[in-house]
Amino acid sequence: MVYPSYGYLTLNRLDKWNHTSSHFSNVLEFLALPLSDFGVSCRGHVCYHCRSCPRTASLTVNTVLSLLAVDYPANKLACYVSDDGASIATYYSLVEASKFAKLWVPFCKKYNISLRAPFRYFSSSSSPPQDSSQEFLHDWKRMKVAFPGQCIDICYKDGYKHLCEKIEDASSQEPETCDCAVFSNMDRKNHPTIIKTRVSGVMTNAPFMLNVDCDMYANNPQVVLHAMCYFLGAKDEKDCGFVQFPQYFYDGLKGDPYGNQLRILHEYLGRGISGIQGPFYQGTGCFHRRKVIYGLSPDDKITAGEMKDEYLQKYFGKSEKLSASVAKTLSGGSNIIEPVNSDSLSSSIEIAHQVGSCGYDFGTGWGQKLGWLYGTATEDILTGLFIQGRGWRSAYCTPDPPAFLGCTPSGGPAIMIQQKRWATGLFGIIFSSKSPIIGTLFGKLQLRQCMAYLYVQLWALRSIFEVCYAILPAYCLITNSRFLPKANESSMVIPASIFIIYNLYGLSEYVRANEPIEAWLNNQRMWRVNAMTAWLFGFLSATTKLLGLSEIAFEVTKKDQDNTNSIFGRFTFDDSPIFVPGTAILLLTLSSLFIGVLDFKKGNLEWGLGEVICIMWVLFIFWAFLKGFFAKGKYGIPTSTILKSGALALLLVHIFKFTNKL
C-alpha cells in the first residue's frame, strides 16, 4: 500500500529537494524598529461549546497577553482581536486582561521571563525557583494572585479565579441584560480576518502585520525581532513578502496517536519549499508586509501622485482616511512609520467602525484582490498562493524555542472535520482563477512551487485512489483472483521492493527528526484513515460546489480541552456519516478474510501471500475502527454507522461476485 500514483510521489519528493534551515540568533537593536500590528483571530478554533464558552475566551486572553509581553518596544505595538462570533465573554475577558497586562508585561520584561503566556507559565511553575531573590518572590506571588487563571480544565488555586469568574459571568449573561446589548444584534455569519487589516490601517497603519489564531500563544518572546531580521535584512523586498513560522503544538501526546502534530510535514516539506519560492501561508503565525496584503506586486513602483481617488475608492472603499493610509503605505519607500499618538487613535474609532463593517467589502476589491482572500474553506493557502503568484517570495523562520504554540483537536470527529475542510478548500482552489497552474502559466509562480501546491491540493483526489487500493485486496479474496505476483515468482521482488523502500524512507524521515517509531506508525495509519474518510468527503463536497449543487460552509474545528473521563490518545466516534467509508472498508476486509478462509480449505487458490499482507495492512490502518466495534460510549462506533456500513459492505461483496461472473 504505497502512494496512489508515481506522479503524486514525484510531487512529494520534488518539494523536498531544496531543504533549508534558517533562523537568526542575533536580533536587532530597538532603536530603528518599525511599528507592527498584531491581529488575533477568533474563528471557531477551540472547543465543542458555544462561542461564549469561557475556554475560548481564556485561550484568547492568554494569546493576547503573550503578544503584549514580547521583547519589542511597547509604543511600536498594537494588538487587534476580531471575533466572528461577537462573543460577550471574549469582550469582557479582554477588558480584564488589559488591566492585568499592566502588571504582567513589566514583570516579564523585568525578569526576562521566557514563557509569557500566563496560563502556561503558572501551570509549569506551581512554585517560584528556589534560588529566586526576595524581590522576585514578592512579584511572582503578586502575579499569581493577580492573574485570574484559566478555565481549560479547572481554575487553579491561589487567586487564579478572578478572571475565570468574570468569564463565567459574561458567558452566562444574555446580551439584552448587560451593558453590551449591541451584541444581540451583531451579525455572526461573516466577520472575515480581513477586517483587522482595514481597522488597523486607519488606526496605526503599521508596515508589518502579524496574523495569529486565538489559541496560539507567543512561545518565543523574541518572535517579532526574528521576523524583522528577515524583513529589514532582505536585499530586495520581493525576497520577503511574508515570514511564516511553523505551527507547533503544546501538550502533544506521545507518539502522535492522532497524526495531527504535522512535525514531519513542517520538517521536510516546509523546509524544502523554503528553498524554492518560500513556504505556504498557513493562516496563523505569519508576519506580512502591509503593502503585500494591499495587493502590491514586487515590481510595482507607485508614487503618491498616482494614487487617484477613483482608483482608491474602487478597490479600497469610500473611507477617505483608509484611502489616505493605503496611499501612504503603497507609495512609501521606508519601513519606518512613526508611532501614532493617543489623540489620533481616539479620533479614528468612529472611522474604524465604518471600515470594520462586513458590508464595507461590497463593490470593492477586498477579499478578491486585496487582503485575505475568501470564497474558500482554506483562505490562508489561497491568499499565500495569490501573493506568490505575483512574484513575492516568503521566508521560513524556525527559531528555538518555537515562535508559537497552539492546541490541536483531539478525538476522531474533530480531526475529521478539520481534515475535510482542508481537503475541500484545497481541491477547489485548483479549479479557480487563482489556481497554481494558472499562476505558473500566466503569473510569476515557479514551476516547482506550483508542484508543491498541487501536492497538498490533490489530497481530496488522492482519496479515490486510496479507497480503490484499500478494497483491491478484499476484491481479490472475494473473487479468488490476484493483482500481485505469487510469492515464488521472481517478479514479486518489484512490488515488495517498492513497499519496503517507501516505508523505510518514511521511517528514516522520522528517525532523522528524532521522532519515535510509534509516531511513524501512527502517522501512517492516520494519514490513510484521513484519506479514505475526511478527504473523500472533502472531494465530494468540493465536487458538488463546482457543479453548483451546494455552497461551501466554514466548518468549525473543535479543539476539545475538556479531558474529563477521557482516555488520552483513544480514538473517538460519533454518528457523522464521515465514519461510514472507513467502517465499510473494515467490514468488507473482514468479510473477505472469512471468504478467503473458506476458499483456502477448498484449495485451488489464485490469491497469494501478497494479497494477504495487503489485507493485514488494511486491518492495521483501521485498527482504531476495529476496537470501536467492541467499545462503548464515544469510543465505540454508533450502531447506526455500523448498519449503514454493513449494508454498503454487503452491496460491494455482491457487486464483486457479480463482476467476477461476467
C-alpha positions, 0 to 999 in steps of 0.5 A: 500500500504505497502512494496512489500514483508515481506522479503524486510521489514525484510531487512529494519528493520534488518539494523536498529537494531544496531543504533549508534551515534558517533562523537568526540568533542575533536580533536587532537593536530597538532603536530603528524598529518599525511599528507592527500590528498584531491581529488575533483571530477568533474563528471557531478554533477551540472547543465543542461549546458555544462561542461564549464558552469561557475556554475560548475566551481564556485561550484568547486572553492568554494569546493576547497577553503573550503578544503584549509581553514580547521583547519589542518596544511597547509604543511600536505595538498594537494588538487587534482581536476580531471575533466572528462570533461577537462573543460577550465573554471574549469582550469582557475577558479582554477588558480584564486582561488589559488591566492585568497586562499592566502588571504582567508585561513589566514583570516579564520584561523585568525578569526576562521571563521566557514563557509569557503566556500566563496560563502556561507559565503558572501551570509549569511553575506551581512554585517560584525557583528556589534560588529566586531573590526576595524581590522576585518572590514578592512579584511572582506571588503578586502575579499569581494572585493577580492573574485570574487563571484559566478555565481549560480544565479547572481554575487553579488555586491561589487567586487564579479565579478572578478572571475565570469568574468574570468569564463565567459571568459574561458567558452566562449573561444574555446580551439584552441584560448587560451593558453590551446589548449591541451584541444581540444584534451583531451579525455572526455569519461573516466577520472575515480576518480581513477586517483587522487589516482595514481597522488597523490601517486607519488606526496605526497603519503599521508596515508589518502585520502579524496574523495569529489564531486565538489559541496560539500563544507567543512561545518565543518572546523574541518572535517579532525581532526574528521576523524583522531580521528577515524583513529589514535584512532582505536585499530586495523586498520581493525576497520577503513578502511574508515570514511564516513560522511553523505551527507547533503544538503544546501538550502533544501526546506521545507518539502522535496517536492522532497524526495531527502534530504535522512535525514531519510535514513542517520538517521536510516539506516546509523546509524544502519549499523554503528553498524554492519560492518560500513556504505556504501561508498557513493562516496563523503565525505569519508576519506580512508586509502591509503593502503585500496584503494591499495587493502590491506586486514586487515590481510595482513602483507607485508614487503618491501622485498616482494614487487617484481617488477613483482608483482608491475608492474602487478597490479600497472603499469610500473611507477617505482616511483608509484611502489616505493610509493605503496611499501612504503605505503603497507609495512609501519607500521606508519601513519606518512609520512613526508611532501614532499618538493617543489623540489620533487613535481616539479620533479614528474609532468612529472611522474604524467602525465604518471600515470594520463593517462586513458590508464595507467589502461590497463593490470593492476589491477586498477579499478578491484582490486585496487582503485575505482572500475568501470564497474558500474553506482554506483562505490562508493557502489561497491568499499565500498562493495569490501573493506568490503568484505575483512574484513575492517570495516568503521566508521560513523562520524556525527559531528555538524555542518555537515562535508559537504554540497552539492546541490541536483537536483531539478525538476522531470527529474533530480531526475529521472535520478539520481534515475535510475542510482542508481537503475541500478548500484545497481541491477547489482552489485548483479549479479557480482563477487563482489556481497554481497552474494558472499562476505558473502559466500566466503569473510569476509562480515557479514551476516547482512551487506550483508542484508543491501546491498541487501536492497538498491540493490533490489530497481530496483526489488522492482519496479515490485512489486510496479507497480503490487500493484499500478494497483491491485486496478484499476484491481479490479474496472475494473473487479468488483472483490476484493483482500481485505476483505469487510469492515464488515468482521472481517478479514479486521482488518489484512490488515488495521492493517498492513497499519496503523502500517507501516505508523505510524512507518514511521511517528514516524521515522520522528517525532523522527528526528524532521522532519515535517509531510509534509516531511513524506508525501512527502517522501512517495509519492516520494519514490513510484513515484521513484519506479514505474518510475526511478527504473523500468527503472533502472531494465530494463536497468540493465536487458538488460546489463546482457543479453548483449543487451546494455552497461551501460552509466554514466548518468549525474545528473543535479543539476539545480541552475538556479531558474529563473521563477521557482516555488520552490518545483513544480514538473517538466516534460519533454518528457523522456519516464521515465514519461510514467509508472507513467502517465499510472498508473494515467490514468488507476486509473482514468479510473477505478474510472469512471468504478467503478462509473458506476458499483456502480449505477448498484449495485451488487458490489464485490469491497469494501471500501478497494479497494477504499482507495487503489485507493485514495492512488494511486491518492495521490502518483501521485498527482504531475502527476495529476496537470501536466495534467492541467499545462503548460510549464515544469510543465505540462506533454508533450502531447506526454507522455500523448498519449503514456500513454493513449494508454498503459492505454487503452491496460491494461483496455482491457487486464483486461476485457479480463482476467476477461472473461476467 
